[in-house]
Structures are given as structure tokens and as C-alpha cells.
């Protein structure tokens, strides 16, 4: 499932066994290119994806050290276990997630 991160549900990241967070921006071309790839892969994942707009959730992005978009961070029970920045193809994303 793809969730939209907002002030009401952003803390779910701390309680999930595993969740992939997509830090993105509406003005970001690579972010728009990555969006359909995330939609394509989400049904194959055993965990959810949360999309967080860095312009709307600036404090949370800063707290997590997000300097560029898109940035994907894989969290397990609130702890970062993996990070990728920039555009990833479907194959690159699958390969990275398989290693995690």
C-alpha cells in the first residue's frame, strides 16, 4: 500500500516492522519519474511505502538528513536500515530492496 505521509500518520514509521519512505517534491522531475516505478513495485512488497513531500514535511525531512530528492529510506521499527538518493530504475530498486 502507498501511504501519503502527513502530520497525523508520519509517526507510524516508528511502529512499523518495515516501511519504505519516499522523500519527494512535486517540482522534482526525477521524483515524478520514480513515482510509477514505486506504484509498480508496491504490490510485490511485503511492506508499505510512505510518500513524504519534503516541502510539506520539511522538519521531518531535515530530521532524517534528507538533502536531495528523491531519497528513499528503508526503516525497520523506526531505525534506518538503507538509503538511496536519486532516480532508480525498477531493476535497481528491486535489487537494492532484495539486499535489505
N, C-alpha and C positions, 0 to 999 in steps of 0.2 A: 504494500500500500504506500502511496506517496502522500505524505502529510505536509501541510503548509505550516511552517513554524511561526508562531506569534507569541505574544506575552503570556497568553493563557496556557499554551501547551509546550513551550520551549523546555520547561523543566523535566518533561518526560524523558529527555535524553539521559538524565541521571538514573532513571529507574529501568530503562530497557536493557535486556541482556545484550542486544546488539542493535545498532542503528547506524545507517549511513546518512551523514548530513551534507547536503549540497549548499554551500555558501555561494550565492549568485547575486546578480544585479540585472534589472530589466534592460539597462542600456548596454550590457556586455554581449558582444557578438558570439564569442566562444561559449558563453553560458547558454545562449539560445540554441547553439549547435549541440550542446551536451544534453539539453532537456529531452529530446526524443529518444536519445540513447538510454537515459535513465528510465524513461517510460517503457522502453523495450525490455530492459533487463529486470525491472522490478518484479515481474510475475515469476521470475526464476529464483528470486532470493528468498531465503528463509527468514528475512528480517525486513523491516520497513526502511523507507527513505524519507528524510525530512528536508524540505527545501526552505532555506532561510535567506531572505532578501537582506543583504548587508546594509542597504540604505534604511530599511525599516527597523532592523535589529542591530544597529551599529555597536552598541555596548557589548552585546553577546559575541559579535564577530571579533571585536578588539580583545575581549577576554580570552578568546581561543586563538589569538595570534594570526588571524586571517589578514594577509597583506595584499593578496591578489585574488581575483575571481576569474573563473570558478575555482573553488577549493573544495575538495571532498575530504571529509574527515570521518573515519570509521571509529565509532565509540562502542565499548563494551562496558556496561554498567557504569557509564559516566566517565570512563577513562579512555583517552585517545589511544588507539592501537594501530592507526595507519592514517597517512595523509598524502594526498596528491593534489597538485595545483596545475591549472591549465586544462586545455581540452584533452580528452581521452577518447579514442575510438572505442567501439563496442568490444573489440578484441582486447585492447589494452585494459579496459575496465574489468572485463571478465577475468583476465589473467591476474590482475592485481588483487581482486577480491578472492580468487581461489587460493592465493598465498596467505590470506589472513584468516 
